[in-house]
Structure formats: structure tokens, C-alpha cells
Amino acid sequence: MSRIFAQNLKYYREQLRMTQSDLATSTGLSRSAINNYEREQSEPTFDALCHIADVLGVELTDLVKEHDEYPTYIRRMQVTDDESALLQAYREADPVYQTVALDILRTHRRDN
């Protein structure tokens, strides 16, 4: 599974425009663990594998099976270019502005 998993992990992570550090933070794993998975130096535990799949918005099988062709989007988590740009801007913003941005978006949701 190591080579296939490493390739799939990197592919799906990059589709979400996540860095190894972003994925590590979201999963509670270390950046070096993510790096080791992508370099085929180690493999995750089953629990970690499940958590990675959940964070990436893919099924477990998407991470561990060989693909003839990758899907053009993440199945459970389609991210538009605007959403990706918003997320990137949020991550780069000062924490105070992150809070302000979230407050604005929460105040102006469609269901309000």
C-alpha cells in the first residue's frame, strides 16, 4: 500500500491546496508524519488513515487503491477556486482578522 497511498495522499492534499503542515494540524498528526507517509517512509495506523480520509473529504478506498485516472474533484468536498482563495487568505491573515471575517460571514449567511 505504501507507494499507492503516498501518491494518493499527496494528490488529494494538493487538490485542496493544503500544505503538509495544514494537513498535520487538521488531523492532529505531525508534519513529519505526513512527510514520511508521502515519502513512503512509514504508513499511518488505521485510525490515522480514517482521520486523514475524513479531513481530505475522500473515502478510505480513494487513499489506498490504485487509480487509472483521478477524479477531477474531491467527492465529498468540492472546493471552488473562490473558496480556496478565501481559505488561503484566511490562513494568511492575522488571528484578529480571521475572527472578524468569520463574524461577518456568520452574520450574512443565507439562512439568516
N, C-alpha and C positions, 0 to 999 in steps of 0.2 A: 504493500500500500504506500510506502514512503514516497516514491517518485511521483506517483499519480496524485497523492494527497498534497504534496509540496506544490505541484503545478496548479492544482485546483484552488488551493488556499490563496496563493498569490494572485491568480486570475480574479477570483471573486472579491478579494480585498481591494485590488486595484480598480475594479468596476465601481466600487463605492467610493473611490478616491480616498481610501484610508491609508495612513502610514502604518507601519508595523507597531509603532507606539500607540496610535489611535486604537488599533485592534486589541493591543495588550490592555490598555486602560478599560476598554469596553467589556473585555472578558475576564478581567482580574488576573490575567497571566502576565508574565514579564515580557518585555520586548525581546529579550534574548531567547526566550522560549519560542516566540513567534518566528524569530530569525532562524533558530535551529530547525523548526518544522519546515520552513521554506527552503532551507539548505540541505534537507534530508539528513540532518544530524541526529534528530530524535523524532518521536511520534507522540501525540498527545494521549492522555488517558481517555477512556470512553466519555467520562463526564466532561472533560475539557473539549473534546470533539463535539459533543452535543451543544455546549455553550457557544463554541465558535460558529457552528452552523446557525444557531439561533440569532446571534449578533449579525451575521452576514446575510440573513434572510433566505437561506437555502436549506434544502433537505440534506440529511446526512449522506445520502447516496450521491448527491451532487459533489460532495467533497471527496468521496473515496472511489468513485468509479471513473474509468477512462472515458473520455468524451471524443467522439469523432469530430464534433463541432460544438462549441459552447453556445448556449443561448445568448441572444443579444441583450438580454436584460436579466436582472435578478428577479426570480419568480415572485416571491412574497413581498419584495420591497423595491418597486420600480422607483427610481430616483431621476427626476428630470434635471436638465442642466441648471435651471434656476434654483432648484432645491439643493443641488450640490454646491453651487456658488454661495448660497445662503449659509449652508453648513460650514463651508470653508471660511467665510467672513466671520461667522460666529466664533469658530475655533481660534481665529487670529485676534479677536477683539479682547480688550481689557475686560476682566470679570464684571466690572460695574456696567459696562455697555452690553454685556451678554444678558445681564438681568433686565436692563431697560428694554432690550429687543424682545425678550421673552414676554415681558409685561405688555408691550404694545401688541404683539401677535395674539396673546391670550385675550386681550380686551377686544380685539377686532376679528374674532373667529366668526365664521359664517353662521354658526348655531346660536349666536348671541342676539 
